[in-house]
Amino acid sequence: MGIRSLLPGRLGFGTAPLGNMFRAIPDEEARATLEAAWDHGVRYFDTAPFYGSGLAEERLGQVLSAKPRDSYVLSTKVGRVVLDEHESTTPDFGEKGGLFEHGNPNKLLHEWTADATERSIEQSLKRLGTDRLDMVWVHDIAQDFHGDQWIQKFEEARTGAFRVLSRLREEGVIKAWGLGVNKTEPVELTLALDEPRPDGFLLAGRYTLLDHEHALTRLLPMAQEQGVDMVVGGPYSSGVLAGGTHFEYQEAPPAVIERVGRLKALTEKHGIGIKSAALQFSLAHPATAAVIPGATRPGRIAEDAAALAEQTPAAFWSDLRAEGLVSPAAPLPGNA
């Protein structure tokens, strides 16, 4: 079926921040943020067991379970099973460090086998308070979490999660599946397989104003050739493009800060917001079906909706290209 036809709009909501990423967020604030997203017309929500060891799913479920199920699209991920046992130390998430140290204390089983995939889906349905999922992403089978062992994890997923999700799609239990990763290589590898066939992929942080060259030249041509569309996660590059200090989930290095400064100066010159530039750039590629920024404050939702609707002058995109702040091959709004 693909994923483009499933999505109700081009702006969705990514719930990673609601798993207490970087900071502890009060339940009331999380709920208000989700309600704000709903009030602004967002009807696609993405989550994962990994986000705060089930916390983001729980919070999302508390809000969405009060909405008509047919009125929204929901995706979650497999690869982590939340255990009853609690962590006694801060878990090691590879490059991601203590990303969710403020989340639920439950230990996670990191496994992409068939059994773990089915357990993960069963748990997610309970936390989300729903009887079905629309899309399921195979989560984080990439270098950033597994280093040199990532191919081994990919193979575990290929013979486990991929096959389970293909079967569930065939049975009509889910409508689509794909990969949800922060690196392009696992998606490239999946698209090179004869089977099974994914419907789409969620690529976080790899098709943004700050980082898009690799995806543009290697992954996206393959995806377009096969009719596989992309959901862009992390369009603000972990927040640094939206006034934050994080890039790649860590403190942004000086070179990134300098580049963001140049981008911001250009947006100010043309009287537009940097969020507008970021979202509209990610959506300009024909393979992009939707973009899903996250937030932890209700006011951010209004900003995202306004950024998507803001009229950006053609001269801005021309200047962006002329100043070398975007790849010469990157599609731009208005074909600038």
Secondary structure, 3 states (H helix, E strand, C coil): CCCCCCCCCCECEECHHHHCCCCCCCHHHHHHHHHHHHHCCCCEEECCCCCCCCHHHHHHHHHHCCCCHHHCEEEEEECEEEEEEECCCCCCCHHHCCCCCCCCCEEEEECCCHHHHHHHHHHHHHHHCCCCCCEEEEECCCHHHHHHHHHHHHHHHHHCHHHHHHHHHHCCCCCEEEEEECCCHHHHHHHCCCCCCCCEEEEECCCCCCCCHHHHHHHHHHHHHHCCEEEEECCCHHHHHHCCCEECCEECCHHHHHHHHHHHHHHHHCCCCHHHHHHHHHHHCCCEEEEECECCCHHHHHHHHHHHHCCCCHHHHHHHHHCCCCCCCCCCHHHC
